[in-house]
Amino acid sequence: MRVSVLRTTVSLGIGILVLLAIACGSADSQTTDVENDPASYEGPMIRESMKELAITASGRNRELLNATILQNGREVSLTLSIDCAESEEKAKTTARFLGEELLRMIKQFGPDSNPDRSGIGTGDFDYLVGVSCADGTTIAKGVKTQDSAAIVW
């Protein structure tokens, strides 16, 4: 029993290290959804592997159906689709929670400064967050600028 637990722990640790190595040091292409001439923007770029890692980490919540992350210079758009089977008030609470969670994940895995324990924190990007139900109904919209420490819904 103890050997099985040890093997599982070691395997999980190695898996996490591999994911971090891929996200932080891989040579995969950087995001290509910057509409302006890439030469005109010299700031940090969010790699595709970082986006995928953030979405996968946020995807453990069963209410999250789909998520996309797009970068246009310093502006990063987070679009989420959630299951709104509960009441409207519950759906709004879930939407805001999942939007904040995805933003924390992209800050943690991306080039932006890591979120602090008390909130999301300031950073290098302006974030636009949009959350809709599976049927396309918009349930929450939020903005977090570089200088603000939280999303304004």
C-alpha angles and dihedrals in degrees: 000000000000092000090052092052091047092050091049092049093049092047092051091048092051091047092053092049091050091051091049092048091051093047098043105034110021121122093224117138118278118241114294099195095096103121097200123072104291090224090063093060113065099169129104119302127210110233121224091242090055091051092049092048092051092048092047092049091049092043093074087087108090094215092064109091102171140352137187132189120201128179126206106176108296092348118092120189120204114193120186133183116201140182107260098186092128127071120300092254091051090048091053092050091048091046093054093045093051092044091053091045093053091047090051090050095050090048090049097047098031134068094270120101114278117261115257124234096254097050146331094289133206121300150158099284141060110230128207113194123194124178125186138173121252089263091058098257110145109236102172140007126188143172131207116185126202092260098044123087097209143033115266106217 
